[in-house]
Amino acid sequence: MKLSALWGRNLSAFALPKFSVRWGMIAKTSLALSLHGMFIGFLSINQCLAEPLQELYERAKLEKGLNLYGAGPAQNYEALARAFEAQFPEIKVTITGGYSNELNAKIEAQAKARNFEADIGVFQTVQDFVKWKNDGILSFFKPDGFEMIDPNFKDPDGAFVALYVSTISYAYNKKEISILDAPKSARDFLKPQFKGKLITAYPHDDDATLYVFYNIIQKFGWDYIRDYMAQQPQFIQGHLGVARGIAAGTALATFDATVSTVGGLKRAGQNIEFAFSETEPTPLFFVTAGLFKGSPHPNAAKLYLTWLLAKEQQERSGFFSPRADLPPPNGLKPLSQYSTVNGYREFVTDHALIHDLRTKFEALTGPVTNAGGVR
C-alpha cells in the first residue's frame, strides 16, 4: 500500500489499534476539543504561536547558549549546530550525544531534580515525548511551518514534532554484491550467499530495528526469525555501525539501513547502496524534537527548532522531511512513491508489545556486546 493511500492495518496478533494517515494532506483541526484541552490551550496560547526568526533571536541572544541532547552520533548534529552559530553568532550550541536510553535517564533525573540542563531533546523514541508531555515537562510551541507537517508526525498541542522521517530499507555492499543479486525481499536474506554476512542493530536495544523485525514477523511469522538466526547474523549497537559494517565489507547486506547513515557514507564515496523491497512495505520511523519546560535557554531552543524546520535546513538533512511541501533526499523518490508502513508511533507506545518483543529478542541475540559507537 502506498503512503499516499489511507493507512489501516490489522495487527491482530498483538491487538494494536488500526490507524490512518494521508501523506501530503494536512488534517483540519477538530472543533470538538475537550474541556481539558480548551483549558490547556488558553493557558499556553502565547507559548504555542509561531514567531519570526528575528524576533526569536532578539530574545535568544540574551541567553547566549543552547544545550541540545541528541540521540545517536554527535556528528549528526555538529554541522547543523555550526551553521546555526554562523547565522546566530551570539548563541553557542553545546551537543550531548549518546544512546537514547542513556540520554533519557539523564533527562528524567533533571526533571526529578527540577533542574534542567537540556533545552531541546532530539530522539527517535517518540514514546519518551508522549510520556514527557503527560508528565508536564515539555513546553508547547508550534514553530513556523507547523501547519505543513502531517498530523502523524506532530503533537497537536505543539509538545513535540518530527524533525526528520527515515525509511528503514535494505542496503548492500556494492563492491561485493551486484545490483542483480541485491536483496529484493525479506526472503532473499535467507539465501546461502549471505550466511555470516548479515547485520542489523540489536532489536531489543533499538526501537526502529525492533519495528522492522516486528513487521517481518507480521508477514512471515516467527519461523522466519528462526531461519534468519540460522544465517549467523551480526548484531551491533546503532545504525551507524550497521552502515559502516556494510561499507567496510565485514557484512554484505541488511534490511536495517537508515536513509541518513547510508546516504552519508554514499556521499563519502564508500561501497554501500540502498535497495528497496519489491514485495514488502518499507518501514518508516521519525526523529522527534521537544523543548523542556524550565530549561536555561528557552528562547534559543524555540529559535533552533524553528530554524531546523525551515526549508533550507530540511533539504540539507539527508532525511525525508515531515513537511509535505519539501522534496526527498537526492537520489530518492518522494515517500508517496514507495510502498511503506507507517505505524511506528503506535508501535512504540504499545508498552506491553514492546516489552514482550524485547524480551524475546534479547533471549535470541544475547545482551549488547558489540558497541557500534555514536561518532
Secondary structure as UniProt FT lines:
FT   TURN            3..4
FT   TURN            12..15
FT   TURN            23..24
FT   HELIX           35..48
FT   HELIX           53..60
FT   TURN            61..63
FT   STRAND          65..72
FT   HELIX           75..87
FT   TURN            89..90
FT   STRAND          92..98
FT   HELIX           100..113
FT   STRAND          120..123
FT   HELIX           126..135
FT   STRAND          138..139
FT   TURN            144..145
FT   HELIX           146..148
FT   HELIX           151..153
FT   TURN            156..157
FT   STRAND          161..172
FT   TURN            174..176
FT   TURN            179..181
FT   HELIX           186..190
FT   HELIX           192..194
FT   TURN            195..196
FT   STRAND          198..201
FT   TURN            203..205
FT   HELIX           207..220
FT   HELIX           222..229
FT   TURN            230..231
FT   STRAND          234..237
FT   HELIX           239..248
FT   STRAND          253..258
FT   HELIX           259..267
FT   TURN            268..269
FT   STRAND          273..275
FT   STRAND          282..292
FT   TURN            293..294
FT   HELIX           298..308
FT   HELIX           311..315
FT   TURN            324..325
FT   TURN            330..331
FT   HELIX           335..337
FT   STRAND          339..341
FT   HELIX           344..348
FT   HELIX           351..365
//
